[in-house]
Amino acid sequence: MTPLARSADALLEASVIGSFSRIGISARSRLLPEFSAGPEFAGGRVALVTGATSGLGLVAASQLAWCGWTVHFLARDETRAARARGQIAAAGRSGARVSYGIADLEDTGSVLDFARAFLASHGRLDVLIHNAGTIHGRYAVNPAGIELTLAGQVIAPFALTSQLLPALRAARVITVSSGGMYTQRLDPEALQLSESGYRGVTAYARAKRAQVALSQEWARRISPADIAFHAMHPGWADTPGITTALPRFSRVMRPILRSPDEGADTIVWLATADRRLLGSGRFWHDRRPRPVSRLPWTRERDPGAAGRLWDCVAAAAAQD
């Protein structure tokens, strides 16, 4: 990488707005060597994507289908799933195999049932993409008493990964986090917000911080020769989820929001790039590793926090 490219990337990263907006990926796609080649045809590979009925997940699934992958996705609603399947298949190459299963990520039992059905019908999984994410406007819990953001975005991905380990060999697990996680410090004891003073944006940011910590824990516990774990954030992308959950932000920032294709770029790149170049346990944005903390008060000072988070989430995920 040239000194000019390195300096431009560093300046963008420091600016936040420049990095997270479409300005960042527009500049980086011209300057960084990681953008020199796009994904190539890779027939025979299998991907499982959550949250693929719209937004970044739909784009990622469609692009992998275009690359010749077999794509299976998890959805909550049958009607939306059938519509997304048609869109993904239409974007794929002739004869692309696209299928889906129905599950509620906020219900651990439903997730485990989905995983068992997947294992029964698919003997192999090359890439698991945890993309689903929702900002809840009001406090609510699932039947087990777990706040829905924590249930759907922390416990469910952990449960799904754990259950699918037999199919993941020389594979990759990609977790789509959020730049919002930079505002929160990892605190396992404060991960589940109470009803009093509940803020959906805070719950979401804490869950996204936990996702990154768990991705790193998976990488620490499993050899990258078996499974590589990656977390990434897509920047600010113009998706239905952002429009619904953050309407004012979406309206004000719309001129510089990334397109869904730009937001999904690093997801697809992590799924298709040479695994020898990626390692495991890193946090990515615009095809390059990034620090997991930006603000002094969010830096990890407790070396045992990630381990305690793992133990708590593993216990919750094991409940069927």
N, C-alpha and C positions, 0 to 999 in steps of 0.2 A: 504494500500500500504506500502511495506517495505521501510525503510530508504534508502536502496540501490537503489530500483526502483525510488524513489523520486529524489535522487541525480543524477542518470543516466539520467532521463528525463530532469531535469533542465540543466544539462551540454549539452545535445543535443540541447535543445531549445536555449541556449545561443550561440551555435556555428553556427547557420543558415545552413551551408552546411550539418552538421550532422543531423539537424532536417528536412530539406526540401528534402534531398536525400533519396534513398532507405535504407541508413544506419539507418536513424531514425526509419522508420516503422519496419525494421527488428529487431532492438533492443527493441523497445517499445512493439511489439507483443509478446515478450518473457517475458517482465518485468511487464507491466501494467495490473491490474486486469480487466480493461475494455475489454481486448482482450480475456478473458477467455471463451467466448461463441460467436458463430456466429449467423447469422440470422436464424430464424426458420420459418416453414411453417405458413402462415397467410392468408388462403383463404378468399375471399370476400372483401379484401381491394383494394382500387383504387389509383393509382399513375398517375400523369401527369408530364412528363419530357420534358424540352426543350433541344435542342442540343443533341438528342439521336441517330443521324445517324452515329456517330463515337466517338472515344475517351472515356472520362469518362462517358458521358451520355449514350452511348451504353452499357458500362459495368454495370452501375447502373440499367438501365432498364432491362437488361438481368438477373441480380441477383434478382431483385424484382420479375420478372416473374418466376424464379426458386423457389422463396418462395411462389408461388401461387397467387401473386397479379394480378389484372387486370391492364394492362399498356397501357396508351394512351400517345402519344408523338406528339410534334409539330416539323414540318420540313419545310424547304423552298423548297426543290426539290423533285418532285414526284418519280423520279427514285431512288434516294438515300433512300427516305423514304420506298419505297416498299422493297428494299434490306435489310434495317435495321429491318423492321418488320419481315422478314423471319428469320433473325439472332436472334432476341429477342425471337420469338416464339419457335425456335429450342432449345434455352437455357432454356426455361421455362418448367414447368411440363406439362404432357399430358393434353391437353385441355386448355392451357393458353390462355387468351383472350388478344390480342395485336392489337391495332389500332392506327391510326395517323390522324392528320389534317394538312393542308398546310397553312402556314402563313409566312409573312416576318416580323421578329422582329424589323426591322428598319423602319417599316411603322405602326404607331399606329393604324390606321383604320383597317389594316389587323389583328393585334393582337386582337382588340376588336371583330371583326367578328368571329375569331377563338373561343374566349371565349364564345360568345353567342351560337355558334354551340355546344360547349362542354356542356354548361348548358342545352341545349335542349335535349341532348342525354344521359347525366349522371346526376343523381340527387345528387350524393355524390362524394366527393373527400377527401381522407384521407391524401395524401401527394402531395404537389406541389414542384417540384424541378427545380429551375432556374439554369440551367447549361450552356446554350449556351453562347459562348463568342468568339469574333474574334478580332485580332489585325490588324488594317487596315494600310497598308503601305503608303497610300496617303490620303490626306484630301479629304473628300467628304461629302455632306449633303443629307438628304432626301428631299422630296417635300416640307416639312414644314420648311426647312432651318436649321434643327438640324443636327449637326455632327453625323456621323453614329455610332460611339462608344457610345456616350451619348444616342442616340435614342435606340439602340439595347440592351444595357446592364444596363441602368438605368431607362429610361422611360418605355420601354416595360415590364420589370418584374413588375414594379409598376402598370401599367395599367392592366396586366393580373391578378395579385393578387387582385386588387380592384374589377375587374369584376367577379371574381370567389368566392368572399366572401360568397354568398348564399350557395355554395356547401361545403364550408370549415367549418365543425363543429367538435370540438374535433380533430382537424387536425394539420398538421405541414407544414410549409413553409420553405424550405431549399434553401439557396442561396450559390452557389459555387463561392467564390471570388478567390483571388490569393495572394500569398505572396508578389507579386509586389506592393500591396497596401501599404505595410509598408514604401515605399519610398516617399509617398505623404501625405500631410496634407489635411484635409477636408476644401475646400474653395468653397462654392457654386457659388460664383461670377466668379471663374476661371475654372469651370468644363468644359465648352465648349471651346476647343482650337480654335484659328483662323487658317486660311490657312497659314499665315506667320510663318515660323519656326515650322510647325506642325511635331510632332513626335508621331507615332502610339503607341509606348510603353508607353509614358507619358499619352496619352489619356486613354489607357487601365488601367493603374495603378490608375489614378484618378477616373475612373468609378468604379473600384473594391473597392476603399476606400468609395465611395458614396454608393455602395451596402451594405456594412457593417453598415454604419450609418443609412441607411433606414431600415435595418432589426431590428436594435435596436429601431428605432422610432415606427415601427409597434408593437414591443413587448411592448413598453411603452403605446401605445394607445389601445391595445386589450388584454383582459384577457387571460392568458395562459390556462385557463380552456376551452376557446373557440378555440383559435388557438395559437400554439407555433411557434415562429420564431427563426430560427437558421441560422447563416452564418458560413462558414468554408473555409479553403484553403487546397488544396490537396498536397501541396509540388510541387516538380519538377517531373512531370510525362512525360513519353515518348509517346506523342500523336501526331496525324497528324497535329494538330494546332500548336504545339510547333515547329515541324520540318519545317513547312511552314513559320511561322512568325519569328522565331528566329533560323535560320539554323546554325549559328556559335555556339551559345550557345548549341544547341542540339548536335552538333558534338563533341564539347569539353567535355561536361558533360555526354555524353551517358553512359559511364561505371557505373555511379552512379544514373542515372535517375530512377525513380520509374516506375514499370510497370503500365499500365492502371488499372489493378485490385487493385494495392496498392494505386494508386491515388484516386480511387473511394471508398475505404474502409470506410472512415468516412461518406461519403454521405449515403451509405446503412445502416451503423450503426445508424445514426441519424434518418433515416426513420423507423427503426425497433426496436430500443431499447425502454425500458420501459420509457414512457414519464415523469413519476414521477421523474426519475433520471436526466432529462435534463434541466428542467426549461424552460426559454425563454429569448431571447435577447443576448445570448452568442456568442462568436466567437471561433470556434473549429479547432483543428488540431490534427490528430492522436488520435481521440476519447477523447481528453481532452480540457477543456476551455483554451484559450490562450489570452494574452493581445492584444489589438487592435493597440498598438503603440510600436515600438522598438527604434526609434530614437527621441532624444529630440525635434528636430525642427518639427516633425510631430504630436506631442501631441496636443490634442484639447485644445485651450485656449479661444475659443469663445463659450459660452454655448448656444448661439442662432443659431449656424451654422446649426445644424441638422434640426431645425425647419424651417429655411429658405430654406434649401434643399428640405424638404418635400413639402412646399408650391409651390416652382417652379416646381418640378416634377409632383405634383398632377395637376397643371394647364396645363402642357404640355400633361399629360396622358389623360386628359378629352377632349382634342381636337380630334374629330372624323372626 
